[in-house]
Amino acid sequence: MYPIDFLWRAAHRHPERTAIFSPDGQLSYRVLADTVLRRAAALVALDPVPRSRVCVGAANTVDHLVAILAILAAGKVWVPLNPRNGDPELRRIVDFVEPSLVLADAGMAGRLAGIAPPLRLLSDLGADGGDPAAVVMGPRGRGGVPLEAAQAVKFTGGSTGFPKGVIQPLRAWNANIATQIHELGLTPADRYLVAAPITHGTSTYMLPLLGAGGALVFPESAKPAGLLDAAQAHGATLFFAPPTLILALVEEQRRAPRALPALRYLVYGGAPMRPEQIRDAQAVFGPVLCTSFGQTEAPQIITFLPPGEMHGERLASVGRPSLLTRVAIVDKSGNVLGAGEEGEIAVRGDLVMSGYLKAETETRKTLVDGWLRTGDAGVLDEHGFLFLRDRIRDVIITGGFNVYPGDVEVVLSAHPAVADCSVVGIPDAKWGEAVHAAVQLRPGMQVAADELIALVKRELGSVKTPKHIHVFQALPRSAVGKVLKPAVRESILSTWSAT
């Protein structure tokens, strides 16, 4: 069983059910499956190399979804290119992955012009061509690909010159599909609102919904008003969003309430929400808010907290381990700790990645004795509920997106006026965490904060751009000269809270 087989089976069982709602109309399962098969055949004709990597850069559209499904059906490896990344970072990812083909919508094609691999428009897959019998994982495909083989490579960083490309195997995608169908109780009656980017968490929900015979709803607008209008019009039963979007939806629903009687799950993830924010969302939307914990290295979902358990002290929890996944808290030596003891969160099961692309050393550090060492600290209580603590690694989660300080620091350090810098996350009511940068300037040199902000935005995109630049006469350092991030953070908090 391959991940794409969930689509073929649903199309066989529910050929005339609606699979896609979009501003351009509806697609039945029969039409969707036929379209995916034809485009997979066209993809094989364009790129006959077996198991090759294919990058896709596009906004949230039905064509984007169909291209991903076609890549899966063709037996190839999907590599998403996030339009929110800066152009240099996108190009670094393409160079690192060495894909045999890059697919893009019109906007992304212009940004990627001149890359080494062939660049084609998504619409090129719509042209007739190719032999459906050559589609390796089609409904009558020959298969033969081991489940440990890669299904996708998703990036958790990339601008330092050493990007971390997470290899998600076929088995991990199968585990995710089975897990979500089980945990969310998905049925053909479910309709999922495509609110967050397909390149991120939304992609993990697509095949579970299609596999259950449900429908995907593509809104006309990604603004809060457009999302709620689409949810009302199409009877959305669930969707995933980062906390920043949840908060914006709360305000919009207060401003102009929509009737959402079908909504069962409003899933937040990618960053924590404070208890008062959760209660606020519950007051507006009712008992539908829930959360999950996952990583690119173990994609959706490691743990899940359903709406019925989101109350009292458990508002601070991310739930209990999901169907096919084991979670433990371990000490520095890898020993499993007991309930209430704080340590590193470790995960094992089919959901876990097979490693990092071209990074054997980092893979060995992260996959230890069959366990994924997440780099996150946490506690399991006596009932098996997981509570996150401070992250062991320095990743900043802002608006549901991961920002790696080293990526931003490399760009800032390239400015001739910057002697050294340190990037940290600062608690923020809107973003969960905001990116702040502390810079130490070279003697006798000056630079405007706006200039540094513009530099990072141009190189990495708006998500990774510092919200504020703080100039330090000297960055705090250890006895061996290493910049002390906790001290940097404390210094910013002490001055920032006073302003």
C-alpha positions in Angstrom: 0.0 0.0 0.0 1.4 3.4 -1.1 0.1 6.8 0.1 -1.4 7.6 -3.4 -3.4 4.3 -3.2 -5.7 6.0 -0.7 -6.8 8.3 -3.5 -7.3 5.5 -6.0 -9.3 3.5 -3.5 -11.5 6.5 -2.6 -12.1 7.2 -6.2 -13.2 3.5 -6.8 -15.6 3.6 -3.8 -17.0 7.1 -4.2 -16.5 8.0 -7.9 -19.3 10.7 -8.0 -18.7 12.2 -4.6 -17.2 15.7 -4.6 -13.5 15.6 -3.8 -12.6 19.3 -4.4 -14.6 22.5 -3.9 -12.8 25.6 -5.3 -13.7 29.0 -6.8 -13.4 27.4 -10.2 -16.0 24.7 -9.4 -16.1 21.2 -8.1 -14.2 18.0 -9.0 -15.6 14.5 -8.3 -13.3 11.7 -7.2 -13.6 10.2 -10.6 -12.5 13.4 -12.4 -9.8 14.1 -9.8 -8.3 10.6 -10.1 -8.4 10.8 -13.9 -6.7 14.2 -13.8 -4.0 13.0 -11.5 -3.3 9.9 -13.6 -3.0 12.0 -16.8 -0.7 14.5 -15.2 1.4 11.7 -13.7 1.8 10.3 -17.2 2.7 13.7 -18.6 5.2 14.1 -15.7 6.9 10.7 -16.6 7.1 11.8 -20.2 8.8 15.1 -19.1 11.0 13.4 -16.5 11.5 9.7 -17.2 14.2 9.3 -14.5 12.8 6.8 -11.9 12.5 8.0 -8.3 13.8 11.5 -9.2 13.2 14.5 -7.1 10.7 17.1 -8.3 10.5 20.5 -6.7 7.1 22.4 -6.7 6.8 26.1 -5.9 3.3 27.5 -6.0 0.5 29.2 -4.0 -2.4 27.2 -2.6 -4.4 26.1 -5.7 -6.0 22.9 -7.0 -3.3 22.7 -9.7 -0.7 22.7 -6.9 -2.5 19.8 -5.1 -2.9 17.8 -8.4 0.8 18.3 -9.2 1.8 16.8 -5.8 -0.5 13.9 -6.2 0.9 13.3 -9.7 4.4 13.3 -8.4 3.4 10.6 -5.8 1.6 8.6 -8.5 4.6 8.8 -10.8 6.8 7.2 -8.1 8.9 10.4 -7.7 9.9 12.4 -4.6 8.2 15.7 -3.8 10.2 18.7 -2.6 8.1 21.7 -1.7 9.4 25.2 -2.3 7.7 27.7 0.0 6.7 31.0 -1.8 7.3 32.8 1.5 11.0 32.0 1.4 13.4 34.6 -0.1 14.7 34.0 -3.6 18.3 33.2 -2.6 17.0 30.5 -0.1 14.8 29.0 -2.7 17.7 28.7 -5.1 20.0 27.2 -2.5 17.4 24.5 -1.8 17.1 23.7 -5.5 20.9 23.6 -5.8 21.2 21.3 -2.8 18.4 18.9 -3.9 19.6 18.5 -7.5 16.1 17.8 -8.8 15.5 16.5 -12.3 12.6 19.0 -12.7 11.1 22.0 -11.1 7.4 22.9 -11.4 6.1 26.3 -10.6 3.1 28.6 -11.0 3.6 31.8 -13.0 4.7 33.9 -9.9 7.3 31.4 -8.7 8.6 30.7 -12.2 9.7 34.3 -12.5 11.5 34.1 -9.2 13.3 30.8 -10.2 14.3 31.9 -13.7 17.9 30.8 -14.6 18.1 27.8 -12.2 20.1 24.8 -13.5 17.4 22.1 -13.6 14.6 22.3 -16.1 11.9 24.7 -15.0 8.3 24.1 -16.2 4.9 25.6 -15.4 2.4 23.6 -13.5 0.1 24.1 -16.5 2.5 22.0 -18.7 1.3 18.9 -16.9 -2.2 19.7 -18.1 -1.2 19.0 -21.7 -2.1 15.5 -23.0 0.9 13.2 -23.3 2.5 10.2 -21.7 1.3 6.7 -21.2 -0.8 6.0 -18.1 0.6 2.5 -18.0 4.0 4.0 -17.3 2.7 5.5 -14.0 4.5 3.4 -11.4 2.0 3.9 -8.6 -1.1 4.3 -10.7 -4.3 2.3 -10.0 -2.8 -0.5 -12.1 0.8 0.4 -11.6 3.6 -2.2 -11.1 4.8 -0.7 -7.8 7.8 -2.5 -6.5 9.1 0.5 -4.5 10.1 -0.3 -0.9 8.2 1.5 1.8 11.5 2.8 3.2 12.0 4.8 0.0 11.5 8.6 0.1 8.1 10.1 -0.6 9.1 13.7 0.1 12.1 15.8 1.2 11.0 18.8 3.3 13.4 21.4 4.6 13.7 22.7 8.1 16.4 25.2 7.3 18.6 26.1 4.4 20.3 29.4 4.1 23.5 28.5 6.1 24.8 26.4 3.2 24.0 23.2 5.1 20.2 22.8 4.7 18.4 20.1 6.6 16.4 18.2 4.1 14.1 15.8 6.0 13.6 12.5 4.1 10.0 11.4 4.8 9.6 7.8 3.6 6.5 6.2 2.1 5.9 4.4 5.4 5.8 7.7 7.3 3.2 9.0 5.0 1.1 5.8 5.4 1.4 6.1 9.2 0.3 9.7 9.0 -2.8 8.9 6.9 -3.8 6.1 9.2 -3.2 8.2 12.3 -5.2 11.1 11.2 -8.2 9.0 10.0 -8.2 7.3 13.4 -7.5 10.3 15.7 -9.9 12.7 13.9 -12.5 10.0 13.1 -12.6 11.1 9.4 -15.5 10.0 7.2 -16.9 10.9 3.7 -18.9 13.7 5.4 -15.8 15.6 6.3 -14.7 18.8 4.5 -11.3 20.2 5.1 -10.7 24.0 4.6 -7.3 24.6 3.0 -6.3 27.5 5.2 -2.5 27.1 5.9 0.1 26.7 3.1 0.2 23.4 1.2 3.9 23.4 1.5 3.6 23.0 5.3 1.1 21.4 7.7 -1.8 21.4 5.3 -0.1 18.8 3.0 -0.3 16.3 5.9 -4.1 16.5 6.0 -4.8 16.2 2.2 -4.5 12.4 1.7 -6.1 11.5 5.0 -9.2 13.5 4.0 -9.2 12.1 0.5 -8.5 8.6 1.8 -11.6 8.9 4.0 -13.7 10.0 1.0 -14.1 13.6 2.3 -13.6 16.8 0.4 -11.0 19.6 0.3 -12.3 23.2 0.2 -10.1 25.8 -1.5 -11.2 29.3 -0.5 -11.3 32.2 -2.8 -9.3 34.3 -0.4 -6.8 33.3 2.3 -7.8 36.3 4.4 -9.7 35.5 7.7 -13.0 36.8 6.2 -12.5 34.7 3.0 -11.7 31.6 5.1 -14.7 31.9 7.3 -17.0 32.7 4.3 -15.7 29.5 2.6 -16.2 27.5 5.8 -19.8 28.6 6.1 -20.6 28.2 2.4 -19.2 24.6 2.1 -19.9 23.3 5.6 -16.3 22.9 6.6 -15.9 20.3 9.4 -12.2 20.9 10.2 -9.0 22.8 9.3 -5.5 23.4 10.6 -4.1 26.8 11.3 -1.2 28.3 13.2 -2.1 30.3 16.3 -1.6 33.7 14.6 -4.3 32.8 12.1 -6.5 31.4 14.8 -6.4 34.7 16.7 -7.2 36.6 13.5 -10.1 34.3 12.8 -11.4 34.9 16.3 -11.5 38.7 15.7 -13.1 38.3 12.3 -15.8 35.9 13.7 -16.5 38.5 16.5 -16.8 41.2 13.9 -19.1 39.3 11.6 -20.3 36.0 13.0 -20.8 33.1 10.5 -22.9 30.0 11.1 -20.5 27.1 11.3 -22.7 24.2 12.6 -20.6 21.5 10.9 -17.2 22.5 12.3 -15.8 19.7 14.5 -12.1 20.5 14.7 -10.2 23.7 14.6 -6.7 22.4 14.9 -3.9 24.7 16.0 -0.2 23.7 15.8 3.3 24.8 14.9 3.4 27.1 18.0 1.9 27.2 21.5 -1.2 29.2 22.4 -1.6 30.7 25.9 -4.5 29.4 28.0 -6.4 32.7 27.8 -6.1 32.6 24.0 -7.5 29.1 23.9 -10.4 30.1 26.1 -11.0 33.1 23.9 -11.2 30.9 20.8 -13.5 28.4 22.5 -15.8 31.2 23.5 -16.1 32.3 19.9 -16.1 29.0 18.0 -17.4 26.7 20.7 -15.8 23.4 21.8 -14.0 22.7 18.6 -10.4 23.9 19.3 -7.8 21.1 19.6 -4.1 20.8 19.1 -1.4 18.4 18.0 2.4 18.1 18.3 4.5 17.1 15.3 7.7 17.8 13.5 8.9 17.7 9.9 10.9 14.7 11.2 7.7 13.0 12.3 5.0 14.7 10.4 1.6 15.1 11.9 0.8 13.8 14.4 3.0 12.6 17.3 0.4 13.6 19.9 -3.2 14.9 19.7 -5.4 16.7 22.2 -9.1 16.6 21.1 -11.6 19.3 22.0 -13.2 17.3 24.8 -9.9 17.1 26.7 -8.9 20.7 26.2 -9.8 22.2 29.6 -8.3 22.9 33.0 -4.6 22.1 33.3 -4.7 20.3 30.0 -4.9 23.5 28.2 -1.2 23.6 28.4 -0.8 20.0 27.0 -0.4 18.9 23.4 -2.2 15.6 24.1 -1.3 11.9 24.2 0.6 9.8 21.7 -1.3 9.0 18.5 -2.2 5.5 17.3 1.0 4.3 15.7 3.6 6.3 17.7 5.4 5.8 20.9 6.6 8.9 22.9 9.1 8.9 25.8 11.0 11.4 27.9 14.7 10.6 28.0 17.8 11.9 29.8 21.1 12.9 28.1 22.1 9.2 28.1 18.9 8.1 26.4 17.4 6.5 29.6 13.6 6.6 29.7 12.4 8.8 32.5 9.2 8.5 34.6 6.0 10.5 34.8 6.7 14.1 35.9 10.4 14.0 35.0 11.6 16.6 32.5 13.9 15.6 29.7 14.1 15.4 25.9 11.1 14.2 23.9 11.9 11.1 21.9 9.7 9.4 19.4 9.6 6.1 17.6 7.4 4.3 15.1 6.7 4.4 11.4 5.9 8.1 11.5 9.6 8.9 12.0 11.8 10.1 9.1 14.5 8.0 7.6 17.2 10.7 7.9 18.5 14.0 6.6 19.5 14.4 3.0 23.3 14.4 2.5 23.8 14.8 6.3 24.9 11.4 7.8 26.4 12.9 10.9 23.3 15.0 11.7 21.2 11.9 11.1 23.2 9.8 13.5 22.8 12.5 16.2 19.0 12.7 15.7 18.1 9.0 15.1 19.5 7.1 18.1 18.8 3.5 18.8 15.5 3.7 16.8 14.4 6.8 18.6 14.0 10.3 17.0 15.5 12.8 19.4 13.3 15.8 18.8 15.5 18.4 20.5 12.4 19.5 22.4 12.1 19.3 26.2 9.0 18.0 27.8 7.2 16.1 30.5 4.6 13.2 30.4 2.2 13.2 33.3 0.8 10.1 34.9 -2.1 9.9 32.4 0.3 10.1 29.4 -0.4 13.7 28.4 2.6 15.5 27.0 3.6 19.0 28.1 6.2 20.9 26.2 8.9 22.8 28.0 11.7 25.0 26.6 13.1 23.8 23.3 16.5 22.3 23.5 17.4 23.6 20.1 17.3 27.2 19.3 14.6 27.1 16.7 12.1 30.0 16.8 8.5 29.2 16.0 6.8 32.4 14.8 3.3 32.3 13.4 3.6 28.5 13.0 6.8 28.7 10.9 10.2 27.5 12.0 13.0 30.0 11.9 16.5 28.8 12.6 18.6 31.6 14.2 21.8 30.5 12.3 20.1 31.2 9.0 19.3 34.8 9.9 22.7 35.2 11.6 24.6 34.3 8.4 22.8 37.0 6.5 23.2 39.7 9.1 26.9 38.9 9.6 27.5 39.5 5.9 26.8 43.2 6.3 30.1 45.1 6.5 29.1 47.0 9.6 28.1 43.9 11.7 30.9 42.4 13.8 28.7 39.7 15.4 25.1 39.0 16.0 22.7 36.7 17.8 19.1 35.9 16.8 16.6 34.9 19.5 12.8 34.4 19.9 11.0 36.8 22.1 7.4 36.1 23.4 4.9 38.0 21.3 1.1 38.2 21.7 0.4 38.0 17.9 3.2 35.7 16.6 3.8 33.4 19.6 7.4 34.3 19.2 8.9 37.2 17.3 12.3 37.1 15.7 14.7 39.6 17.4 18.3 40.2 16.4 21.1 41.5 18.7 24.0 43.0 16.7 27.4 44.2 17.7 28.8 46.7 15.3 32.4 47.0 14.1 34.3 49.9 15.7 33.5 53.3 14.1 30.8 51.9 11.9 27.0 52.5 11.9 24.0 50.9 10.1 20.3 51.7 10.3 18.0 49.0 11.7 15.8 49.3 8.6 18.8 48.5 6.4 19.5 45.2 8.2 15.8 44.3 8.2 15.6 44.9 4.5 18.7 42.8 3.9 17.2 39.8 5.7 13.8 40.2 4.0 15.5 40.3 0.6 17.5 37.2 1.3 15.2 35.0 3.4 11.7 36.4 3.1 9.4 38.1 5.5 8.8 35.2 7.9 12.5 35.0 8.9 13.0 38.8 9.0 13.7 40.2 12.5 10.8 42.3 13.9 13.4 44.4 15.8 17.2 45.0 15.8 18.9 45.6 19.1 22.4 47.2 19.1 24.7 45.9 21.8 28.0 47.5 22.6 29.3 44.0 23.3 27.3 40.7 23.1 27.4 38.6 26.3 29.9 35.8 26.0 31.1 32.7 27.9 34.7 32.3 29.2 35.6 30.7 25.9 34.1 33.5 23.8 30.8 31.9 22.8 27.8 34.2 22.6 25.3 33.4 25.4 21.9 33.3 23.8 20.0 33.1 27.2 21.8 36.3 28.3 21.0 38.0 25.0 17.3 37.1 25.4 17.2 38.2 29.0 18.8 41.5 28.1 16.3 42.1 25.3 13.4 41.2 27.5 14.5 43.5 30.3 14.8 46.5 28.0 12.0 45.6 25.6 9.4 45.1 28.3 10.3 48.5 29.7 9.6 50.3 26.4 
